[in-house]
């Protein structure tokens, strides 16, 4: 225990003092339940983030591979303390980091440790558990890197959020959406956010007043410097027609470089921007949005795309003019709708039957008329003449029936259209939408006509 305490004390003094930083090498983590390629990729992310801590001197991967190759050793399978110590001595480093990434069912576990080459003791161990997708292990590996060197990543990444600029929406709306963005950013637990009140107080003390429109890198960096944060976030929310755009960027205060940018486009009502900007907060820190938030986004899109359209009397009239009964069904008057359809269908069937009878009678009339003209036998002449006259009468009868049915069908068709208009959807008196298509009777032509009127008031 004394040895471990002294080792930790040495590391802490090196991390926070002016002494030379400790040297560290990272071995590929062992993959158990995941492929070794995936385990190596995640190890690379841990090593990269370890370098970002500025707390250790990291041996480059190429150098590590080269030395191991010279000694005839491989990273894979080197999981025992003896093997790790041997590799560390060959590399000439003070500490070695190794571990494993395991998958049990749908749960991932990560076990990492920092090993002192000199004393043979485990200086630091970190264990993490995750239920989710494998890509969610990436930010978790970054967090482990910071914890292995005894630092909290969130304390190193302080962030301030400036009010987004409103372009096409009011600045009050833009400010409200910025507040929701900030709140969602806090839920990620990936950064430490300067509270709005604290930010306003500091800026006021420095004689700097936050103004909407501070979207340039220079302005954001100046404000970030006054606040003493590592990163600062600004952006804008615009509206073009019915389309909204959101642009946000995270700027490193020290360098003025843009660390991350996120852009979103949204079509719908402005309140739908609330969910979009919450998701955007997770995107800006490279984290996957919670499942319930993504579900709300999908539901909002479906509701927007399937919004019911206002039904009108004109719509019912036009539909029944095209197909009898359609306007009634459109108005949800199913009994009337099916009644008109069946009536017109029955009349159409009778018309078809009369037309068929006419064709049959016409064929027989032509046949007997030709026989009558060619026959010389008196008895057959009389028979052919009689049959010819009978079929002619049947033709006339069928033709009259066809004309009658046509008139009835036409009259009922018009009546059906008028009926559809009368019983059509009632207009919302609070709505500005009004029908300007009317069915009228013209006494000069003695015909029913459709009239289109345009209000001049």
Buried (B, 14 or more C-beta within 10 A) or exposed (E): EEEBEEBBEBBEEBBEEEEEBBBBBBBBBBBBBBEBEBBBBBBBBBBBBBBBBEBBBBBEBEEBEEBBEEEEBEBEEBBEBEBBBBBBEBBEBBBBBBBBBBBEEEEBBBBBBBBBBEBEBEBBEBEBEBEEEBEEBBBBBBBBBBBBBBBEBBEBBBBBBBBBBBBBBEBEBBBBBBBBBBBBBBEBEBBBBBEBEEBEEBBEEEEBEBEBBBBEBEBBBBBBBBBEBBBBBBBBBBBEEEEBBBBBBBBBBEEBEEBBEBEBEBEBEBEBBBBBBBBBBBBBBEBBBBEEBBEBBEEBBEEEEEEEEEBBBBBBBBBBBEBBBBBBBBBEBEEBBEBBBEBBEEBEEBBEBBBEBBEBBBEBBEBBBEBBEEBEEEEEBEBBBEBBBBBBEBBEBBBEBBEBBEEBBEEBBBBBBBBBBEBBBEBEEEEEEEBEBBBEEEEEEEEBEEEEEEEEE
